[in-house]
Amino acid sequence: MRRGQTLVATLAVLAIIAILAVVMLKGTGGAEPKAKADGRGVTVLGNAMATANDSACQSNLSQFRQLIQVQKSTDEEFKPTTPSDVPGAAGVSKCPVGKELYVIDENGLAHCPHLGHEKY
């Protein structure tokens, strides 16, 4: 008789774990995803990945801007118009999410053209 109780307890624990896994993977549906525009971030894990990719874009853009400033400090007349004009920027000259090259405006400030990254 004790075996039946142990089996029921094991099945109850497995059911609880399955419910927690579904909530973890699907989310509760109450939060709006950050990266809604490009179809990512719908699940909890997808939202975490989208946030990590956004952080990588911010980091690349920061490094790219620093490369521009370093070049301007050595050459005051340096005015890049495309990312290929900036020496050493091959690894950080594009958005890791959409793979678009960063855009340099008329003031020499770099921006990310990816949808949702306008504020970077």
Wavefront OBJ file of the C-alpha trace (Angstrom):
o trace
v 0.000 0.000 0.000
v 2.849 2.404 0.685
v 4.077 2.092 -2.907
v 0.874 3.676 -4.209
v 1.313 6.691 -1.975
v 4.913 7.152 -3.124
v 3.870 6.995 -6.777
v 1.142 9.582 -6.229
v 3.591 11.884 -4.456
v 6.098 11.501 -7.301
v 3.419 12.287 -9.899
v 2.325 15.349 -7.906
v 5.911 16.652 -7.818
v 6.287 16.055 -11.568
v 3.038 17.931 -12.223
v 4.240 20.897 -10.167
v 7.570 20.926 -12.021
v 5.739 20.795 -15.369
v 3.526 23.740 -14.395
v 6.563 25.762 -13.311
v 8.354 24.922 -16.569
v 5.364 26.105 -18.625
v 5.200 29.363 -16.672
v 8.943 29.832 -17.126
v 8.904 29.179 -20.876
v 5.584 30.779 -21.785
v 5.377 33.545 -19.223
v 2.243 34.613 -17.432
v 1.025 36.871 -20.220
v 0.930 39.964 -18.026
v 4.074 41.730 -19.235
v 4.616 43.408 -22.574
v 7.802 42.245 -24.315
v 10.488 44.890 -24.837
v 11.405 43.807 -28.343
v 7.852 43.524 -29.657
v 8.705 45.154 -32.975
v 10.979 42.372 -34.182
v 8.906 39.487 -32.839
v 11.223 38.540 -30.007
v 10.784 38.632 -26.295
v 7.410 36.865 -26.195
v 8.483 34.271 -23.644
v 10.430 34.845 -20.465
v 13.570 33.351 -22.012
v 13.025 35.218 -25.281
v 12.639 38.468 -23.360
v 15.916 37.781 -21.534
v 17.687 37.079 -24.835
v 16.278 40.248 -26.415
v 17.443 42.281 -23.419
v 20.923 40.736 -23.659
v 21.107 41.529 -27.386
v 20.000 45.105 -26.700
v 22.782 45.421 -24.125
v 25.299 44.064 -26.650
v 24.164 46.693 -29.161
v 24.577 49.450 -26.570
v 28.060 48.172 -25.762
v 29.094 47.984 -29.437
v 27.740 51.456 -30.085
v 29.601 52.840 -27.069
v 32.867 51.276 -28.258
v 32.259 52.549 -31.792
v 31.683 56.086 -30.477
v 34.870 55.835 -28.422
v 36.834 54.816 -31.528
v 35.511 57.896 -33.306
v 36.549 60.100 -30.365
v 40.037 58.577 -30.259
v 40.475 59.209 -33.977
v 39.203 62.796 -33.579
v 41.674 63.412 -30.747
v 44.585 62.518 -33.027
v 43.170 64.129 -36.184
v 40.990 67.198 -35.544
v 39.746 67.250 -39.147
v 38.529 63.629 -39.003
v 34.872 63.548 -40.074
v 33.632 59.994 -40.746
v 30.568 59.490 -42.933
v 30.407 55.680 -42.865
v 31.560 53.083 -40.315
v 34.267 51.914 -42.735
v 35.929 55.349 -42.343
v 36.687 54.597 -38.683
v 39.924 52.624 -38.273
v 39.691 49.533 -36.073
v 35.897 49.517 -35.977
v 35.283 46.353 -37.994
v 34.174 44.288 -34.981
v 31.876 46.886 -33.431
v 30.485 48.765 -36.426
v 27.156 46.948 -36.689
v 24.158 46.084 -34.544
v 24.380 42.486 -33.276
v 20.593 42.117 -33.480
v 19.820 43.134 -37.056
v 23.372 43.227 -38.458
v 22.811 46.764 -39.804
v 25.811 49.087 -39.954
v 25.668 51.999 -37.552
v 24.737 55.355 -39.048
v 26.873 58.456 -38.506
v 24.944 61.743 -38.603
v 26.202 65.121 -39.819
v 27.503 65.960 -36.319
v 29.670 62.831 -36.265
v 27.525 60.989 -33.712
v 26.810 57.306 -34.355
v 23.315 55.822 -34.008
v 21.816 52.360 -34.395
v 19.274 52.105 -37.250
v 17.662 48.916 -35.905
v 13.956 49.134 -35.108
v 13.607 49.667 -31.366
v 17.158 50.964 -30.912
v 16.450 54.582 -31.875
v 17.134 55.772 -28.332
v 20.699 54.378 -28.264
l 1 2 3 4 5 6 7 8 9 10 11 12 13 14 15 16 17 18 19 20 21 22 23 24 25 26 27 28 29 30 31 32 33 34 35 36 37 38 39 40 41 42 43 44 45 46 47 48 49 50 51 52 53 54 55 56 57 58 59 60 61 62 63 64 65 66 67 68 69 70 71 72 73 74 75 76 77 78 79 80 81 82 83 84 85 86 87 88 89 90 91 92 93 94 95 96 97 98 99 100 101 102 103 104 105 106 107 108 109 110 111 112 113 114 115 116 117 118 119 120
